Amino acid sequence: MDVENLVLMANRIGEFFQAMPDREEASREIALHLRKFWEPRMRRELLAHLDHADGAGLLAIVDESIRQHREALG
């Protein structure tokens, strides 16, 4: 899967949840959404992007969520 497309999709999720007033809750919800609706291969590729490109292109809230909830996403 194209990592640019994964970043775009993850950012769309982040845009939706960043409207929540509680940033910590938004971070949890982003991670939960990725866990529930993305297949493992997609999550692995997004984590690899975080490792190899330092999450280039990800919204700050998405980057933070993935880093905070990495174990649950792996």
Secondary structure by P-SEA (a helix, b strand, c coil): ccaaaaaaaaaaaaaaacccccaaaaaaaaaaaaaccccaaaaaaaaaaaaacccccccaaaaaaaaaaccccc
